[in-house]
């Protein structure tokens, strides 16, 4: 509107002072209206239209006056946005001396700034798509990363570790070998599990409160970013890839390929492969042992496998398969956040098994019969099950194959476990209004920033405080 007022004023050869006198307003007030920084009241707008011999609707024409005016309006709007204000930069004056090509370039830069900002703050859809693409890449390589295995072997050789559990002393030796000092502090930033000071080669860690996490894993993951020469992630897909790689790196050090493969090969020959044996041999969690088994099973044992981490509500938190287990997926191919079939061992182990004990089960599915070994455990965020399994033909290599536990799943057919019995539906349909326990992290937009969820202000203030001591 302001641009149209200016256009008609100038086309009639009127100055701001002249028009202001005609409508009984100050020139500065009219200038603010023309520049779009102030709205005109209806009465004043009617007076302006009458003085310019045009209708009010003409002044409120949604079309821009010309290409330059359109660019000027776009730039002024962009420079008033919260995103631009947060950069604390000077605003560019859009006077007549600013060339059109410069205007166009500035508007283009602002549009690109908005686009990149929206990418950094990944939506749930973008996150699920990135997760799906990463899983496809992992499946293509059978979840085996030769280059990371070589790095882990090189480091273990350097500190002269051959086999068995990787203890605290050896972890410290690895850090020293890589040129880092481990520093335990009581005030680590709340949004971090560890913090690496690249300037002074120190890794800061909490002195207490590790929660459900293995301290060794957190330290090795922090070192992994440096060993694998990671750069600050440019998008969420890059962030996910780096997380998978450092998780793999930590597991490859805790359960070395050179000692684990002979152990697994002997177990296969004796037909008693068991995840709990891998867990006990290296003093790691059942989940870490199960994950590590998926790294080595196809490459060294010729076994195709599946892995699931499922919450007691049935929500899938982690999943991997190269044995064609029919995992549920959304339209983007993402599995995380989907609900596992009630008949799978990942679900039945909660009711049929004992927490901390291994539960075995055969499950008939549309893709064939599968055997799974599962354990459930309670954490600070509820109970989870970890299950690893293979196709029926490969069951002969595993301990627990004699189990009599068997179930049938026809998922994704909704009649399998998604739809209630007809008798129950007839009785209760329309008479139940549950309040859902939402998994908000699966719905909300992911935090923006190079490292999603990390408060950079808190991090830099912490490092500055440490440097002054």
Number of C-alpha atoms within 10 A of each C-alpha: 23 19 22 19 22 21 16 18 19 12 10 11 8 14 12 19 14 13 18 18 11 14 18 12 15 13 16 12 15 24 17 14 20 20 18 16 14 13 15 18 9 10 9 14 20 18 15 25 19 14 14 18 11 14 14 16 11 14 21 14 12 10 10 14 15 10 10 16 16 14 20 22 17 18 23 18 14 19 18 12 10 9 14 17 13 8 8 8 9 9 13 12 11 16 8 8 7 12 11 15 10 10 18 17 12 18 21 14 13 17 15 12 13 13 11 13 14 12 15 19 19 22 19 15 15 17 20 22 18 22 21 20 16 17 19 16 13 19 15 11 14 21 24 20 17 12 10 20 19 14 17 24 17 12 18 21 11 12 14 11 16 13 16 15 18 19 12 11 8 16 20 17 18 21 20 14 13 14 12 19 18 16 14 14 13 11 12 19 23 12 14 16 17 20 20 21 14 10 6 11 15 16 19 24 24 19 12 10 9 12 9 10 11 12 18 19 20 18 23 24 23 21 22 23 19 14 17 15 9 14 11 12 17 14 20 24 20 16 18 15 18 20 15 13 18 24 21 25 27 23 24 24 24 26 27 23 21 13 12 19 18 12 15 23 15 12 17 17 10 12 16 18 21 21 24 18 16 22 19 14 15 18 17 21 15 23 21 22 24 25 24 25 22 23 24 20 19 17 17 14 12 10 19 18 25 23 25 25 24 25 25 20 14 18 19 22 16 14 19 23 23 20 16 15 20 16 20 17 16 13 9 14 17 21 23 21 21 17 19 26 23 18 22 23 32 31 26 19 26 20 10 11 17 13 18 13 13 19 23 26 24 26 19 17 18 13 13 12 18 25 29 27 26 31 25 27 18 14 10 7 8 10 15 26 26 27 30 27 28 25 21 16 10 16 21 14 18 21 18 19 20 12 12 10 14 16 16 16 20 16 19 17 11 10 12 15 16 13 11 12 10 8 8 10 12 10 9 9 9 8 8 7 7 6 6 6 7 8 10 8 10 17 12 11 15 18 15 18 19 17 16 17 12 17 15 15 9 15 17 13 12 15 16 11 10 10 9 6 5
